[in-house]
Amino acid sequence: MKVLKIVVCSLALAVVPFVQAQAEKSPSGEARKGGGRGSPDAQIERIDAAVTLTAEQKTKVREILASVQEKTQALPKEERRAQGAELRKASNAQIRAVLTPEQQKKFDAMPAPQGGKKKSQ
C-alpha cells in the first residue's frame, strides 16, 4: 500500500509541471494573454530598443497597440489575417506620427517581426 501511495504521489508531482507548460503554450490559456511577443508590452520593448521612446511616447504607443489588439481580437478568426494586416498598417502610421523624424527613420528600418512581412508606411 505504501508503494502505491509513493507511485501515485510521484506521478502527480511529475504531471503538474507538464500541465502548467501546456497551459502556457495554449492560445486560450490565461498565462498566455499579454505575455507573448505580440503583446503591446513586448512590441513597445522592441520599438523602444530600436528608437528610444520617451515615457510620453511609450504611453501613446501602448494605447495604439492595445487598441489594435482589441480590434483584432474582436474580428472573427477567418477575417483576422486580412483585416488584421490593415489594422497593423494603420497602427504603424499612427506610431510614426508619435515619433520624431529621426526616430521615424529608425522605426522604418526595423526588421519585421519573425514570421511577419515588412511593415508599410
C-alpha positions as CSV (number, residue, x, y, z in Angstrom):
1,M,0.0,0.0,0.0
2,K,2.8,2.4,0.8
3,V,4.5,1.7,-2.5
4,L,1.2,2.5,-4.3
5,K,0.9,5.8,-2.4
6,I,4.5,6.7,-3.4
7,V,3.9,5.9,-7.0
8,V,0.7,7.9,-7.1
9,C,2.4,10.9,-5.4
10,S,5.4,10.7,-7.8
11,L,3.1,10.7,-10.8
12,A,1.1,13.6,-9.5
13,L,4.3,15.6,-9.0
14,A,5.5,14.8,-12.4
15,V,2.3,15.7,-14.1
16,V,1.8,19.2,-12.6
17,P,4.7,20.9,-14.4
18,F,3.6,19.3,-17.7
19,V,0.1,20.6,-17.3
20,Q,1.4,24.1,-16.4
21,A,3.6,24.1,-19.5
22,Q,0.7,23.1,-21.7
23,A,-1.4,25.9,-20.3
24,E,1.3,28.4,-21.1
25,K,1.6,27.2,-24.7
26,S,-2.2,27.1,-25.2
27,P,-3.5,30.2,-27.0
28,S,-6.6,30.1,-24.8
29,G,-4.6,29.7,-21.6
30,E,-4.8,32.7,-19.2
31,A,-1.0,32.6,-18.8
32,R,-0.6,33.4,-22.5
33,K,-2.6,36.6,-22.5
34,G,-0.5,39.7,-22.7
35,G,2.8,38.0,-22.4
36,G,3.6,36.9,-25.9
37,R,5.9,38.5,-28.4
38,G,2.8,40.1,-30.0
39,S,1.7,41.7,-26.8
40,P,1.7,45.5,-26.6
41,D,4.4,45.5,-23.9
42,A,6.6,43.2,-26.0
43,Q,6.1,45.4,-29.1
44,I,6.9,48.5,-27.1
45,E,10.1,47.0,-25.8
46,R,11.1,46.1,-29.4
47,I,10.3,49.6,-30.7
48,D,12.0,51.3,-27.7
49,A,15.2,49.2,-28.3
50,A,15.3,50.5,-31.9
51,V,14.2,54.2,-31.5
52,T,14.5,55.0,-27.7
53,L,11.0,56.2,-26.8
54,T,10.2,58.8,-24.2
55,A,7.8,58.0,-21.4
56,E,5.1,60.0,-23.1
57,Q,5.7,58.2,-26.4
58,K,5.5,54.8,-24.7
59,T,2.1,55.7,-23.3
60,K,0.8,56.8,-26.6
61,V,2.3,53.8,-28.4
62,R,0.8,51.4,-25.7
63,E,-2.6,52.9,-26.3
64,I,-2.3,52.5,-30.1
65,L,-1.1,48.9,-29.8
66,A,-3.7,48.0,-27.2
67,S,-6.5,49.4,-29.4
68,V,-5.3,47.4,-32.4
69,Q,-5.0,44.2,-30.3
70,E,-8.6,44.7,-29.1
71,K,-9.9,45.3,-32.6
72,T,-8.0,42.3,-34.0
73,Q,-9.3,40.0,-31.2
74,A,-12.9,41.2,-31.9
75,L,-12.7,40.1,-35.5
76,P,-13.9,36.6,-36.5
77,K,-10.9,34.2,-36.8
78,E,-11.3,33.8,-40.5
79,E,-11.0,37.6,-41.0
80,R,-8.1,38.3,-38.7
81,R,-5.3,37.7,-41.2
82,A,-6.6,40.1,-43.9
83,Q,-8.2,42.8,-41.7
84,G,-5.5,42.4,-39.0
85,A,-2.9,43.3,-41.6
86,E,-4.8,46.5,-42.4
87,L,-5.1,47.4,-38.7
88,R,-1.4,46.9,-38.2
89,K,-0.6,49.0,-41.2
90,A,-2.8,51.8,-39.8
91,S,-1.2,51.4,-36.3
92,N,2.2,51.7,-37.8
93,A,1.2,55.1,-39.4
94,Q,-0.2,56.2,-36.0
95,I,3.0,55.2,-34.3
96,R,5.1,57.0,-36.9
97,A,3.1,60.2,-36.2
98,V,4.1,60.0,-32.5
99,L,7.8,59.7,-33.4
100,T,10.4,62.4,-34.2
101,P,11.8,62.4,-37.8
102,E,15.0,60.8,-36.5
103,Q,13.0,58.1,-34.7
104,Q,10.8,57.6,-37.8
105,K,13.9,56.6,-39.8
106,K,14.9,54.1,-37.2
107,F,11.4,52.8,-37.0
108,D,11.2,52.3,-40.8
109,A,14.5,50.4,-40.7
110,M,13.3,48.0,-38.1
111,P,13.1,44.4,-39.3
112,A,9.6,42.8,-39.4
113,P,8.8,40.6,-36.5
114,Q,9.6,36.9,-37.2
115,G,7.0,35.3,-39.3
116,G,5.7,38.7,-40.4
117,K,6.1,40.8,-43.5
118,K,7.9,44.1,-43.7
119,K,5.7,46.9,-42.5
120,S,4.4,49.5,-44.8
121,Q,4.4,53.2,-44.1
